[in-house]
Amino acid sequence: MTDPERLLTVTPRQAPEGPFVLEVSGELDHHSARLLTEAVEEAPFDSRGVVVDLSGLTYCDSTGITVLITAYQRSRTTGSPLSLAGVNADQMRVFAIVGLDQVFTFHPSAEEAISSLHH
């Protein structure tokens, strides 16, 4: 049996003089969502902001969307800007269906998100 946590990687990094970035790759589902949940909890939601780079995401179920909503709620509570980057067309369609295209700030790439949050 494959370890579900191997199917998802979350790589945190601090952009130089910019936002904190969480690079998410693989499958985000009920088996692996804990990894992203922990990364969101540990991320420094401060005035520089947080970018969740989803360009490497290959699958996202409702559990994954819930983790992203939790990140959004944390950003609202702390006053820290939050952007999602690199969302593919299929995932964007899901965000639109559930109305989250009106909630999140999206950028085509992490670089563009970082640039928009760079003060």
Backbone bond lengths (Angstrom), bond angles and torsions (degrees), N, CA, C in turn:
res aa  C-N    CA-C-N  psi(-1)  N-CA   C-N-CA  omega(-1)  CA-C   N-CA-C  phi
1 M - - - 1.455 - - 1.532 109.10 -
2 T 1.303 115.85 138.81 1.459 121.14 -178.43 1.525 109.83 -81.87
3 D 1.302 116.28 139.01 1.455 121.71 175.97 1.524 107.95 -72.43
4 P 1.355 118.40 117.20 1.458 119.93 -176.20 1.530 112.97 -60.78
5 E 1.325 116.61 -27.23 1.457 118.31 -179.08 1.526 111.55 -70.28
6 R 1.335 117.27 -18.46 1.458 119.33 176.03 1.517 111.14 -75.87
7 L 1.327 116.25 -18.20 1.455 120.57 -179.57 1.529 111.74 -80.54
8 L 1.339 117.93 -10.89 1.459 121.83 179.54 1.520 109.18 -132.42
9 T 1.320 116.03 134.78 1.458 119.98 170.94 1.520 108.38 -125.20
10 V 1.310 115.36 141.61 1.456 122.24 175.11 1.519 106.44 -125.25
11 T 1.324 116.07 116.36 1.453 121.37 -177.70 1.528 109.52 -111.94
12 P 1.334 117.16 107.78 1.465 119.43 178.16 1.521 110.94 -83.38
13 R 1.324 116.20 142.35 1.462 120.09 174.51 1.529 109.18 -153.92
14 Q 1.292 114.61 150.83 1.460 120.97 177.54 1.520 107.90 -97.46
15 A 1.327 117.36 119.72 1.462 120.14 175.58 1.528 107.79 -70.52
16 P 1.325 117.96 138.92 1.466 119.78 -179.98 1.528 110.95 -56.16
17 E 1.313 115.59 121.47 1.461 122.13 178.47 1.521 112.48 53.34
18 G 1.317 116.84 30.57 1.459 119.90 -178.36 1.505 111.17 -144.86
19 P 1.322 116.62 -157.44 1.459 121.37 -175.16 1.525 113.62 -72.79
20 F 1.313 114.85 165.71 1.454 123.30 173.38 1.523 106.58 -83.82
21 V 1.324 117.16 134.74 1.465 121.95 -175.67 1.526 109.81 -116.08
22 L 1.324 115.55 134.06 1.464 122.01 171.31 1.524 106.89 -113.71
23 E 1.333 116.23 109.49 1.461 121.15 178.39 1.529 108.15 -89.56
24 V 1.327 116.10 118.40 1.461 121.92 -176.04 1.526 108.61 -110.30
25 S 1.345 116.47 126.12 1.461 120.94 179.28 1.516 109.48 -132.66
26 G 1.331 115.44 142.11 1.461 120.56 175.55 1.510 112.60 103.74
27 E 1.318 115.21 -148.92 1.458 122.12 -174.64 1.530 110.74 -104.05
28 L 1.322 114.95 120.89 1.460 121.79 178.96 1.522 107.92 -103.32
29 D 1.334 115.94 104.77 1.460 120.68 -179.51 1.521 109.47 -144.63
30 H 1.337 116.41 -170.89 1.469 119.28 -174.95 1.524 112.94 -63.23
31 H 1.330 117.63 -20.78 1.463 120.46 177.73 1.523 112.15 -78.46
32 S 1.328 116.60 -33.70 1.461 120.47 -170.90 1.532 114.08 -111.50
33 A 1.321 117.71 -7.07 1.467 120.87 -173.55 1.526 112.55 -59.12
34 R 1.327 117.15 -26.76 1.463 120.95 -179.64 1.530 111.37 -57.33
35 L 1.329 116.80 -36.38 1.471 120.41 179.71 1.524 111.39 -61.13
36 L 1.327 116.59 -45.58 1.465 119.64 179.54 1.525 110.79 -72.32
37 T 1.329 117.03 -36.19 1.467 120.27 176.99 1.524 110.31 -57.90
38 E 1.333 116.89 -46.70 1.464 120.63 179.60 1.527 111.31 -63.67
39 A 1.327 117.01 -39.91 1.464 120.57 179.68 1.523 110.82 -65.22
40 V 1.333 117.07 -39.07 1.469 121.26 177.62 1.523 110.06 -65.28
41 E 1.334 116.17 -41.52 1.470 119.88 179.75 1.523 111.61 -64.45
42 E 1.331 117.35 -33.23 1.462 121.71 -177.25 1.528 112.86 -88.09
43 A 1.322 117.66 -15.64 1.466 120.88 -177.10 1.528 110.72 -67.46
44 P 1.337 116.57 140.48 1.461 120.25 179.31 1.530 110.85 -81.69
45 F 1.298 116.43 89.84 1.463 119.99 177.54 1.524 107.47 -73.18
46 D 1.349 115.21 94.37 1.464 120.42 -178.67 1.526 109.07 -129.40
47 S 1.314 117.05 -168.49 1.466 120.62 -173.96 1.529 113.08 -64.63
48 R 1.340 117.71 -19.54 1.472 120.10 179.36 1.521 111.98 -75.79
49 G 1.330 117.40 -20.85 1.452 121.05 176.92 1.517 114.44 91.00
50 V 1.321 113.98 173.70 1.461 122.77 179.90 1.525 108.20 -132.79
51 V 1.332 115.66 135.82 1.460 122.59 174.68 1.517 107.63 -116.00
52 V 1.333 116.81 126.66 1.458 120.94 173.02 1.530 106.18 -102.69
53 D 1.333 115.33 109.23 1.460 122.50 -177.34 1.528 108.33 -88.38
54 L 1.327 115.64 108.49 1.463 121.28 -177.27 1.524 112.18 -102.80
55 S 1.330 117.47 14.77 1.468 119.83 -176.56 1.531 112.48 -63.10
56 G 1.324 118.03 -23.83 1.460 120.82 178.59 1.512 113.53 -96.24
57 L 1.322 117.13 5.10 1.468 120.98 -178.22 1.525 109.98 -76.61
58 T 1.317 116.16 128.89 1.465 119.89 179.78 1.522 112.48 -105.05
59 Y 1.332 116.95 -18.14 1.471 120.76 -178.93 1.514 108.59 -157.14
60 C 1.331 116.28 142.22 1.462 120.76 176.45 1.513 108.82 -146.63
61 D 1.348 117.08 121.89 1.453 120.04 177.13 1.526 109.86 -101.65
62 S 1.315 116.68 -171.35 1.465 120.52 -176.24 1.526 112.49 -63.48
63 T 1.326 117.34 -29.41 1.464 120.09 177.00 1.525 110.13 -64.58
64 G 1.323 116.13 -41.91 1.456 120.76 177.44 1.513 111.72 -63.34
65 I 1.321 116.77 -42.17 1.467 120.58 177.58 1.518 110.24 -61.50
66 T 1.320 116.85 -38.54 1.469 120.84 178.03 1.527 111.10 -61.39
67 V 1.336 117.36 -40.01 1.470 120.23 177.74 1.529 110.09 -63.40
68 L 1.326 117.01 -40.65 1.465 120.24 178.97 1.533 110.96 -65.64
69 I 1.329 116.79 -37.06 1.466 120.43 176.53 1.530 109.89 -65.48
70 T 1.318 117.04 -38.31 1.465 120.81 175.93 1.525 110.39 -60.88
71 A 1.324 117.21 -41.57 1.467 120.96 177.20 1.528 110.00 -62.72
72 Y 1.330 116.36 -41.50 1.471 120.53 178.22 1.534 110.53 -61.43
73 Q 1.332 116.19 -45.19 1.469 120.10 179.57 1.525 111.04 -62.11
74 R 1.333 116.47 -39.20 1.464 119.88 178.42 1.531 110.01 -65.86
75 S 1.323 117.05 -39.03 1.467 119.92 179.60 1.526 110.50 -64.96
76 R 1.323 116.95 -37.73 1.469 120.49 178.66 1.525 110.71 -67.48
77 T 1.324 116.51 -41.84 1.463 121.89 -179.18 1.521 111.41 -64.25
78 T 1.332 116.73 -39.38 1.466 121.34 -175.64 1.525 112.61 -91.82
79 G 1.335 117.18 -10.96 1.457 120.14 -176.46 1.513 112.98 74.18
80 S 1.317 116.51 19.25 1.466 122.45 -178.63 1.531 109.42 -94.70
81 P 1.336 117.93 129.17 1.463 119.12 177.49 1.528 111.72 -63.17
82 L 1.333 115.93 143.30 1.464 121.64 178.03 1.514 108.36 -130.41
83 S 1.328 116.41 132.37 1.464 121.65 175.88 1.516 109.34 -129.80
84 L 1.328 115.30 145.98 1.461 121.27 171.23 1.522 106.45 -105.39
85 A 1.323 116.22 135.38 1.459 120.98 -177.24 1.519 111.20 -124.68
86 G 1.327 115.41 149.10 1.459 121.00 172.46 1.511 115.14 69.06
87 V 1.323 118.15 28.07 1.468 120.93 179.70 1.526 108.31 -74.66
88 N 1.330 116.51 125.53 1.466 118.89 -178.27 1.531 110.99 -76.77
89 A 1.319 116.16 169.61 1.465 121.49 -173.38 1.524 112.45 -61.28
90 D 1.327 117.82 -40.05 1.463 120.31 -179.84 1.521 111.14 -65.27
91 Q 1.328 116.33 -43.65 1.462 119.62 179.17 1.529 110.43 -67.34
92 M 1.332 117.04 -38.21 1.455 120.16 179.14 1.524 110.68 -62.83
93 R 1.322 117.06 -36.37 1.463 120.80 177.70 1.527 109.89 -61.78
94 V 1.328 117.06 -41.08 1.466 120.70 177.48 1.530 110.37 -64.71
95 F 1.333 116.96 -44.56 1.469 120.04 177.41 1.522 110.30 -57.75
96 A 1.343 117.21 -41.27 1.463 121.05 -179.22 1.526 111.26 -66.85
97 I 1.322 117.01 -41.28 1.469 121.16 -178.91 1.528 110.69 -59.98
98 V 1.336 116.77 -40.92 1.470 120.15 -178.16 1.535 112.77 -91.56
99 G 1.338 115.97 3.84 1.460 119.96 174.38 1.522 115.29 84.88
100 L 1.321 116.98 5.82 1.468 119.01 -177.07 1.527 112.74 -79.44
101 D 1.343 116.71 -9.52 1.461 118.73 174.37 1.526 110.41 -67.53
102 Q 1.340 116.80 -16.25 1.460 121.93 177.21 1.529 112.24 -93.26
103 V 1.341 116.77 -8.10 1.464 121.84 -174.79 1.529 111.33 -102.53
104 F 1.318 116.03 -48.23 1.454 121.11 -175.18 1.526 111.99 -87.42
105 T 1.324 115.38 155.78 1.459 122.27 169.56 1.522 106.50 -96.86
106 F 1.335 115.90 125.57 1.462 121.39 -176.96 1.521 110.97 -111.79
107 H 1.326 115.69 144.82 1.462 122.49 173.69 1.518 107.96 -133.87
108 P 1.341 117.56 147.45 1.471 120.08 -178.95 1.521 113.90 -62.25
109 S 1.333 116.90 -30.11 1.460 119.51 -178.45 1.518 109.86 -145.13
110 A 1.339 115.50 162.08 1.463 120.55 177.33 1.525 110.28 -61.99
111 E 1.340 116.63 -37.55 1.455 120.10 -179.42 1.525 111.59 -60.42
112 E 1.343 116.22 -42.20 1.460 120.28 179.30 1.528 111.12 -68.99
113 A 1.323 116.48 -37.19 1.474 119.74 176.76 1.514 110.77 -65.11
114 I 1.314 116.73 -43.30 1.464 121.32 179.25 1.524 109.76 -61.96
115 S 1.324 115.54 -44.70 1.459 120.91 179.77 1.528 111.26 -60.49
116 S 1.338 117.18 -40.44 1.464 119.97 -178.55 1.520 112.55 -70.39
117 L 1.340 116.78 -25.25 1.466 120.55 -179.52 1.513 112.54 -95.96
118 H 1.333 116.57 -10.94 1.471 120.55 -178.22 1.530 109.66 -69.12
119 H 1.310 115.08 126.87 1.478 118.74 -178.16 1.502 110.76 -95.63
